[in-house]
């Protein structure tokens, strides 16, 4: 068995941590939010993933992206490459406001 020895500078380590941080946080949120009790997750300031919005609205992904492009789905904030939507805005859309 061979041993490989190499050194990383602090700058390289920081770059690696920053590159991994956002995808890991998003993956944790995507996997954790669905299993939390509803009382903990349903707050008007909650941020929902695109998939969660599609499920709440009962629409297909193609309809979601069309509505988002048309501005029908509001409250979106882009975090890295992922969009999050305010629950309160989605609930307004459901209620027809």
Residue pairs with C-beta under 8 A, 6 or more apart in sequence:
8 16
22 79
22 80
23 80
26 79
26 80
26 82
29 49
30 49
30 51
33 41
33 49
33 52
34 52
42 87
43 87
44 86
44 87
44 88
44 91
45 86
45 87
45 88
46 86
46 87
47 77
47 84
47 85
47 86
47 87
48 56
48 84
48 85
48 86
48 87
48 90
49 82
49 83
49 84
49 85
50 61
50 64
50 68
50 82
50 83
50 85
53 64
53 73
53 85
53 90
54 60
54 61
54 64
56 90
56 94
57 64
57 90
57 93
57 94
59 67
64 73
67 73
68 76
68 83
72 93
73 85
73 89
73 90
73 93
74 89
74 92
74 93
75 85
75 86
75 88
75 89
75 90
76 83
76 84
76 85
77 83
77 84
77 85
77 86
78 84
